Amino acid sequence: MKAPKCASDYQMKVSGPIMDRFDLYIEVSSINVYNYDLIV
């Protein structure tokens, strides 16, 4: 797999203090638990 190797190579290039400044924000929509059967 190339993607994990590329990611690990990139992480080696970026120093620890710089990586500490990055936050990950992912917005996800809520689901209706009563209609969960329709999704699965």
N, C-alpha and C positions, 0 to 999 in steps of 0.2 A: 504494500500500500504506500502510495507516494504522499498522500495528505498528512498522515501522522508524522512521517519522517520530515516533511517540510516544516510542520509546526514545531517539532522538537528542535530542528536546526535554527529556526527563527528565535525560539525562546532562549537558545544558547547565546545568540547575538545580543539580545536585549538584557541589560543589567537588571538586577533585583530591584533597586530603588525606582527605576523607571516603571517596571511592571507593577509595583505597588500602587502606582498612581492611576492605573486603569481600572475602571469599574464596568461591569457588564450589566446592561439593562435590557430585558426582554419583556415586551408587552404581550400578554396572552389574553384571549377573551374567555369569559366565564362560560361554564356549561350548566345546563339545567339538569340536575341529578334525576329528575323525574322522567326526562326523555333520553337518558343515557343508553337505554336499550336500542334506540334508533341509531346511535352513533356507532356502537360496537357491532 
